Amino acid sequence: MTEQVYWIWLSEVLGSANKHANLLMEHCADASAIYEMDREALQSAVPSLSETVLDALCDKELKTACEIEAYCVRHGIGLLSWDNPMFPQRLRRIRSAPVLLYYKGMLPHFDAQLCIGMVGTRQFTEYGGSMAYRFGYELAKCGAVVVSGMARGIDTASHTGALDAGGHTVAVLGCGLDVVYPRENGKLMDEIAKNGTLITEYPPGSQPERHHFPSRNRIISGLCQGVCVVEASLQSGSLITADWAQRQGRDLYVLPGNVGRHGFEGSNRLIKEGAVMVTSAADVLAVYEPLYADTVSRRNLSAPDAYDHYQQALPGRADAAADKQKKKKQKKSGLMRLASKLKPAERTASAPTQEDTASLPVLADAEEQAIYDLLRTPMSADELAAKSGLEIRRVITLCTMLEINGYIQSAAGGTYMRTEKTDE
């Protein structure tokens, strides 16, 4: 039995963001030794352990851990355990620290390099997206490691900027490394695996459950000396990362936005509450350059290709996104014109009605599409299971994924309904 198996076992029995992890590691940073301890020994070593945690630690079954290790070996997934010298010291000191991380790519030397977190909303403005790209590009160009969560929106723009600069970026996932989420970021995920680092506390096969992301955010901030919020509404999950950063004693930087603009209400509130306002990557770099003189230099901002590349790269992506949106609108408009020309009976038989055009998003997963199509009116998970023929647990998972992706939302009485905006 390898030592890694015991770390996998410990990570699995503790689960994500377990507040007892630090206490156990303070007593014994050796997973195999913890495995050998019986209930009495565990209670004696850490009296504050809850009954639930004690029960879990007394489950000595290693089959699942062995299977996870074998899968990781077959698929080139690295394991970074608490006792590894490369395990980040900053991460060891956070509340509810992970005891094991799974990774792909090349690990940066977290303790010796400047790491800056970049977070923001998924539903970003053109300004927010361009600034996220620019900050990511310039921070990486000057030697910082850009850390984000690979979500659509600000995260994606930040990672892309760092990669285009030829720098290092770390994506902290809320799922297993064998799960592509969001689906449109498959290519980005491959690029980060080749030129940066993919990292997660969740084992292979773990789906992007909704509750994973707040836990994931503590790792984004925990890896970094500072976190920069690019664009955040009052409901943005990036405010959770900002809260973690402040509780962990990290520096918090915020890019200001238009007063009264929904997408920047959260950002501007953070500034009012004491976060440091920044308007350029140079503002952030100036704080740390003296501490990392060997690896960080603002002089790279004047490199001939920096701003030219930035100006050329992002507009192309913006144009592509605009073309995609234009095609969707043209398709919807054409369907509506066709429907208006047909008689009522013909509309029912051969053309979508105005109600049906709400189903225009074509989802990659057939089961998600089926659930989405059923939600012409609000329905509960039980009703959806009955109509779709799927198991209730599967329906709940599909609804969670659709809600995370912004296609549906929770409604009154435990029901689900489509969101008004489905083209994002």
C-alpha positions as CSV (number, residue, x, y, z in Angstrom):
1,M,0.0,0.0,0.0
2,T,1.5,3.4,-1.0
3,E,1.5,6.4,1.2
4,Q,-0.6,8.2,-1.4
5,V,-3.5,5.8,-0.8
6,Y,-3.7,6.9,2.8
7,W,-3.7,10.6,1.9
8,I,-6.6,9.9,-0.6
9,W,-8.4,8.0,2.1
10,L,-8.0,10.9,4.6
11,S,-9.1,13.5,2.0
12,E,-12.2,11.4,1.2
13,V,-13.3,10.8,4.8
14,L,-12.8,14.4,5.8
15,G,-14.4,15.8,2.7
16,S,-14.1,19.4,1.4
17,A,-13.4,22.3,3.7
18,N,-13.4,20.3,6.9
19,K,-12.6,22.5,9.9
20,H,-10.9,19.6,11.7
21,A,-8.3,19.0,9.1
22,N,-5.9,21.6,10.5
23,L,-6.2,20.1,14.0
24,L,-5.4,16.6,12.7
25,M,-2.4,17.9,10.8
26,E,-1.1,19.8,13.8
27,H,-1.1,16.5,15.7
28,C,0.2,14.2,13.0
29,A,0.9,15.2,9.5
30,D,1.1,11.6,8.4
31,A,-2.0,10.0,6.9
32,S,-0.9,6.4,7.4
33,A,-0.4,7.1,11.1
34,I,-3.8,8.6,11.4
35,Y,-5.2,5.6,9.6
36,E,-3.7,3.3,12.3
37,M,-5.3,5.3,15.2
38,D,-8.4,3.8,16.7
39,R,-11.3,5.9,18.1
40,E,-9.8,6.3,21.5
41,A,-6.4,7.4,20.2
42,L,-8.1,9.9,17.9
43,Q,-10.2,11.3,20.8
44,S,-7.1,11.6,22.9
45,A,-5.1,13.3,20.3
46,V,-7.8,15.8,19.1
47,P,-10.5,16.1,21.8
48,S,-12.5,18.5,19.7
49,L,-13.2,16.1,16.9
50,S,-16.9,15.7,16.3
51,E,-18.7,12.4,16.5
52,T,-19.3,12.6,12.7
53,V,-15.6,13.0,11.9
54,L,-14.6,10.3,14.4
55,D,-17.1,7.9,12.7
56,A,-15.6,8.7,9.3
57,L,-12.0,8.3,10.5
58,C,-12.9,4.9,12.0
59,D,-14.0,3.7,8.5
60,K,-10.8,2.0,7.4
61,E,-12.0,0.8,4.0
62,L,-9.3,1.6,1.4
63,K,-10.8,0.2,-1.8
64,T,-12.1,3.6,-3.1
65,A,-8.7,5.2,-2.3
66,C,-6.9,2.5,-4.2
67,E,-9.2,2.9,-7.2
68,I,-8.6,6.6,-7.2
69,E,-4.9,6.2,-7.1
70,A,-4.9,3.7,-9.9
71,Y,-7.0,6.1,-12.1
72,C,-4.6,9.0,-11.4
73,V,-1.6,6.9,-12.4
74,R,-3.3,5.8,-15.6
75,H,-4.3,9.4,-16.6
76,G,-1.3,11.3,-15.5
77,I,-2.9,13.1,-12.5
78,G,-0.5,14.1,-9.9
79,L,-1.2,14.1,-6.1
80,L,0.1,16.9,-3.9
81,S,-0.3,15.8,-0.2
82,W,0.2,17.8,2.9
83,D,3.6,16.2,3.7
84,N,5.0,17.1,0.2
85,P,7.6,19.9,0.3
86,M,5.8,21.5,-2.7
87,F,2.5,21.8,-0.8
88,P,2.0,25.6,-0.5
89,Q,2.8,26.9,3.0
90,R,0.2,29.6,2.6
91,L,-2.5,26.9,2.0
92,R,-1.5,25.0,5.1
93,R,-2.3,28.0,7.2
94,I,-5.8,28.7,6.0
95,R,-8.9,27.7,7.9
96,S,-10.3,24.3,6.7
97,A,-7.2,23.6,4.6
98,P,-7.2,20.7,2.1
99,V,-5.0,17.8,3.0
100,L,-4.6,16.7,-0.6
101,L,-4.7,18.3,-4.0
102,Y,-5.0,16.6,-7.5
103,Y,-3.2,18.4,-10.3
104,K,-2.2,18.3,-14.0
105,G,0.6,20.3,-15.5
106,M,3.7,21.9,-14.0
107,L,3.4,23.1,-10.4
108,P,4.8,26.5,-9.8
109,H,6.9,27.1,-6.6
110,F,4.0,28.7,-4.7
111,D,6.1,29.7,-1.8
112,A,8.8,31.4,-3.9
113,Q,6.6,33.1,-6.6
114,L,4.2,35.9,-6.6
115,C,0.6,34.5,-7.0
116,I,-2.3,36.9,-7.7
117,G,-5.9,35.7,-7.8
118,M,-8.2,37.1,-10.5
119,V,-11.9,36.7,-9.9
120,G,-15.2,38.2,-11.2
121,T,-18.6,37.6,-12.5
122,R,-19.6,35.0,-15.2
123,Q,-22.0,37.6,-16.8
124,F,-19.4,40.2,-17.5
125,T,-19.4,43.4,-19.5
126,E,-17.1,44.0,-22.5
127,Y,-15.1,46.4,-20.3
128,G,-14.8,43.9,-17.5
129,G,-13.7,41.2,-19.9
130,S,-11.1,43.3,-21.6
131,M,-9.7,44.5,-18.3
132,A,-9.5,40.9,-16.9
133,Y,-7.6,39.9,-20.0
134,R,-5.3,42.9,-19.7
135,F,-4.6,42.3,-16.0
136,G,-4.0,38.6,-16.6
137,Y,-1.7,39.4,-19.5
138,E,0.3,42.1,-17.8
139,L,0.7,40.3,-14.4
140,A,1.9,37.1,-16.2
141,K,4.2,39.2,-18.5
142,C,5.8,40.7,-15.4
143,G,6.4,37.4,-13.7
144,A,3.4,36.8,-11.5
145,V,1.4,33.5,-11.4
146,V,-2.3,34.2,-12.3
147,V,-4.7,32.1,-10.2
148,S,-8.4,31.8,-11.1
149,G,-11.2,29.3,-11.2
150,M,-11.7,28.7,-15.0
151,A,-15.4,29.7,-14.8
152,R,-16.8,31.4,-17.9
153,G,-16.5,35.2,-17.9
154,I,-13.8,37.0,-15.9
155,D,-11.9,33.8,-14.9
156,T,-11.7,32.7,-18.6
157,A,-10.4,36.1,-19.7
158,S,-7.8,36.2,-16.9
159,H,-6.4,32.7,-17.8
160,T,-6.4,33.5,-21.5
161,G,-4.5,36.7,-21.0
162,A,-1.8,35.0,-18.8
163,L,-1.4,32.2,-21.4
164,D,-1.1,34.7,-24.3
165,A,1.6,36.4,-22.4
166,G,3.6,33.2,-22.2
167,G,3.2,33.2,-18.4
168,H,2.0,30.7,-15.8
169,T,-1.6,30.4,-14.8
170,V,-3.3,28.1,-12.2
171,A,-6.9,27.1,-12.6
172,V,-8.5,25.9,-9.3
173,L,-11.5,23.6,-10.3
174,G,-14.7,22.8,-8.4
175,C,-14.8,19.3,-9.9
176,G,-12.5,16.4,-10.9
177,L,-9.7,17.0,-13.4
178,D,-11.4,14.6,-15.8
179,V,-14.6,16.7,-16.0
180,V,-14.6,19.7,-18.4
181,Y,-16.6,22.5,-16.8
182,P,-17.8,24.7,-18.3
183,R,-18.0,22.6,-21.4
184,E,-16.9,25.4,-23.8
185,N,-13.6,25.7,-21.9
186,G,-12.3,22.3,-23.0
187,K,-9.6,23.8,-25.2
188,L,-8.6,26.3,-22.5
189,M,-8.4,23.4,-20.0
190,D,-6.0,21.6,-22.3
191,E,-3.9,24.7,-22.8
192,I,-3.6,25.2,-19.0
193,A,-2.6,21.6,-18.5
194,K,0.2,22.0,-21.0
195,N,1.4,25.4,-20.1
196,G,0.2,26.0,-16.5
197,T,-1.5,24.0,-13.7
198,L,-5.0,22.5,-13.2
199,I,-5.6,21.8,-9.5
200,T,-8.5,20.6,-7.4
201,E,-9.3,19.0,-4.0
202,Y,-12.0,16.9,-5.7
203,P,-11.0,13.4,-6.9
204,P,-11.6,12.2,-10.5
205,G,-15.2,11.8,-11.4
206,S,-16.4,14.6,-9.1
207,Q,-19.1,16.7,-10.8
208,P,-19.3,20.5,-10.5
209,E,-21.9,20.4,-7.7
210,R,-23.1,23.9,-6.7
211,H,-21.7,23.7,-3.1
212,H,-18.2,22.9,-4.4
213,F,-17.6,26.4,-5.6
214,P,-17.7,28.4,-2.3
215,S,-15.2,25.7,-1.0
216,R,-13.1,26.0,-4.1
217,N,-12.8,29.8,-3.6
218,R,-11.0,29.5,-0.3
219,I,-8.2,27.7,-2.2
220,I,-8.0,30.4,-4.9
221,S,-7.4,33.0,-2.3
222,G,-5.3,30.7,0.0
223,L,-2.7,30.1,-2.8
224,C,-2.2,33.9,-3.3
225,Q,-0.6,36.9,-1.7
226,G,-3.4,39.1,-3.1
227,V,-6.7,38.8,-4.9
228,C,-8.0,41.2,-7.5
229,V,-11.8,41.5,-8.1
230,V,-12.3,42.7,-11.7
231,E,-16.1,42.9,-11.9
232,A,-18.7,41.7,-9.4
233,S,-22.4,42.3,-8.8
234,L,-23.8,42.0,-5.3
235,Q,-24.8,38.4,-6.1
236,S,-21.4,37.4,-7.6
237,G,-19.7,34.3,-6.2
238,S,-16.4,36.3,-6.5
239,L,-17.5,38.2,-3.3
240,I,-17.2,34.8,-1.5
241,T,-13.6,34.7,-2.7
242,A,-13.1,38.3,-1.5
243,D,-14.5,37.4,1.9
244,W,-12.1,34.4,2.1
245,A,-9.2,36.6,1.1
246,Q,-9.9,39.1,3.9
247,R,-10.4,36.3,6.5
248,Q,-7.1,34.7,5.4
249,G,-5.3,38.0,5.6
250,R,-4.7,38.4,1.9
251,D,-4.4,41.7,0.1
252,L,-7.7,42.6,-1.7
253,Y,-7.7,44.8,-4.8
254,V,-10.7,45.9,-6.7
255,L,-11.1,47.5,-10.2
256,P,-13.8,50.3,-9.9
257,G,-16.8,50.4,-12.2
258,N,-19.6,52.7,-13.2
259,V,-21.7,53.8,-10.3
260,G,-25.2,52.3,-10.5
261,R,-24.1,49.6,-13.0
262,H,-25.5,46.3,-11.7
263,G,-22.3,44.4,-12.6
264,F,-20.1,46.6,-10.5
265,E,-22.3,47.1,-7.4
266,G,-20.3,44.4,-5.5
267,S,-17.0,45.7,-6.7
268,N,-17.7,49.3,-5.6
269,R,-19.1,48.1,-2.3
270,L,-15.8,46.3,-1.6
271,I,-13.9,49.6,-2.2
272,K,-16.2,51.4,0.2
273,E,-15.5,48.8,2.8
274,G,-11.7,49.3,2.5
275,A,-10.4,47.2,-0.4
276,V,-7.6,48.8,-2.4
277,M,-8.7,50.4,-5.6
278,V,-6.5,49.7,-8.6
279,T,-6.7,50.8,-12.2
280,S,-3.8,48.9,-13.7
281,A,-1.7,45.8,-13.2
282,A,1.2,48.1,-12.4
283,D,-0.7,49.2,-9.2
284,V,-0.7,45.6,-8.0
285,L,2.9,44.8,-9.1
286,A,4.3,47.8,-7.3
287,V,3.3,46.3,-4.0
288,Y,5.3,43.1,-4.4
289,E,8.1,43.9,-6.8
290,P,10.6,44.8,-4.0
291,L,9.8,41.4,-2.4
292,Y,10.3,39.4,-5.6
293,A,13.0,41.4,-7.3
294,D,14.4,38.3,-9.0
295,T,11.2,37.2,-10.7
296,V,8.9,40.2,-10.9
297,S,9.6,43.3,-13.0
298,R,7.3,46.1,-14.2
299,R,9.8,46.9,-16.9
300,N,8.2,44.1,-18.9
301,L,5.1,46.2,-19.3
302,S,7.1,48.3,-21.8
303,A,8.0,45.2,-23.9
304,P,7.2,46.0,-27.6
305,D,4.7,43.2,-28.0
306,A,2.7,43.7,-24.8
307,Y,0.0,46.2,-25.7
308,D,0.1,45.4,-29.4
309,H,-0.7,41.8,-28.6
310,Y,-3.4,42.8,-26.1
311,Q,-5.1,45.1,-28.7
312,Q,-5.0,42.4,-31.4
313,A,-6.0,39.4,-29.3
314,L,-9.1,40.4,-27.4
315,P,-11.1,42.2,-30.2
316,G,-10.9,39.0,-32.2
317,R,-12.5,37.0,-29.4
318,A,-15.1,39.7,-28.9
319,D,-15.9,39.7,-32.6
320,A,-16.3,35.9,-32.6
321,A,-18.6,36.1,-29.5
322,A,-20.6,38.9,-31.2
323,D,-21.0,36.8,-34.4
324,K,-22.3,33.9,-32.3
325,Q,-24.9,36.1,-30.6
326,K,-25.9,37.6,-34.0
327,K,-26.4,34.2,-35.5
328,K,-28.6,33.1,-32.6
329,K,-30.7,36.2,-32.9
330,Q,-31.0,35.8,-36.7
331,K,-32.1,32.2,-36.2
332,K,-34.7,33.1,-33.6
333,S,-36.0,36.0,-35.8
334,G,-36.3,33.7,-38.8
335,L,-38.2,31.1,-36.8
336,M,-40.6,33.8,-35.5
337,R,-41.2,35.2,-39.1
338,L,-41.9,31.6,-40.3
339,A,-44.3,31.0,-37.5
340,S,-46.2,34.2,-38.2
341,K,-46.8,33.3,-41.8
342,L,-48.4,29.9,-41.0
343,K,-52.0,29.1,-40.1
344,P,-52.5,28.0,-36.4
345,A,-52.7,24.3,-37.3
346,E,-49.5,24.5,-39.4
347,R,-47.7,26.2,-36.6
348,T,-48.5,23.3,-34.3
349,A,-47.4,20.7,-36.9
350,S,-44.3,22.2,-38.5
351,A,-43.0,25.3,-36.9
352,P,-42.1,26.5,-33.4
353,T,-44.4,28.9,-31.7
354,Q,-43.2,31.9,-29.7
355,E,-43.3,29.7,-26.6
356,D,-41.2,27.0,-28.3
357,T,-38.5,29.5,-29.3
358,A,-37.5,29.7,-25.6
359,S,-36.0,26.2,-26.3
360,L,-33.5,27.6,-28.8
361,P,-30.4,27.0,-26.7
362,V,-29.0,23.6,-28.0
363,L,-27.3,21.9,-25.0
364,A,-24.5,19.4,-25.4
365,D,-26.1,17.0,-22.9
366,A,-29.3,15.3,-24.2
367,E,-30.7,14.8,-20.7
368,E,-30.2,18.5,-19.8
369,Q,-31.9,19.4,-23.0
370,A,-34.8,17.2,-22.2
371,I,-35.2,18.8,-18.8
372,Y,-34.9,22.3,-20.2
373,D,-37.5,21.6,-22.9
374,L,-40.0,20.3,-20.2
375,L,-39.7,23.6,-18.2
376,R,-42.1,25.6,-20.3
377,T,-43.9,26.1,-17.0
378,P,-42.4,25.8,-13.5
379,M,-42.1,22.2,-12.3
380,S,-40.7,20.4,-9.3
381,A,-38.0,17.8,-9.5
382,D,-40.6,15.1,-8.8
383,E,-42.8,16.3,-11.8
384,L,-39.7,16.5,-14.0
385,A,-38.7,12.9,-13.0
386,A,-42.2,11.7,-13.8
387,K,-42.4,13.4,-17.2
388,S,-38.8,12.6,-18.3
389,G,-38.6,9.0,-17.0
390,L,-35.3,9.8,-15.2
391,E,-34.5,9.0,-11.6
392,I,-35.1,11.8,-9.2
393,R,-31.4,12.0,-8.1
394,R,-30.4,12.3,-11.8
395,V,-33.0,15.0,-12.3
396,I,-31.7,17.0,-9.3
397,T,-28.2,16.8,-10.7
398,L,-29.3,17.9,-14.1
399,C,-31.2,20.9,-12.6
400,T,-28.2,21.9,-10.6
401,M,-26.0,21.9,-13.8
402,L,-28.6,23.9,-15.7
403,E,-28.9,26.4,-12.8
404,I,-25.1,26.8,-12.6
405,N,-25.0,27.4,-16.3
406,G,-27.7,30.1,-16.1
407,Y,-30.4,28.3,-18.1
408,I,-32.9,27.8,-15.2
409,Q,-33.4,29.1,-11.7
410,S,-35.1,27.9,-8.5
411,A,-38.6,29.2,-8.0
412,A,-41.3,29.2,-5.3
413,G,-42.6,26.0,-3.9
414,G,-39.4,24.0,-4.7
415,T,-39.9,24.3,-8.4
416,Y,-37.6,25.2,-11.3
417,M,-38.2,27.6,-14.1
418,R,-36.3,28.9,-17.1
419,T,-34.3,32.1,-16.8
420,E,-35.3,35.0,-18.9
421,K,-31.9,35.3,-20.5
422,T,-30.6,32.0,-22.0
423,D,-28.2,33.2,-24.7
424,E,-25.2,33.9,-22.4
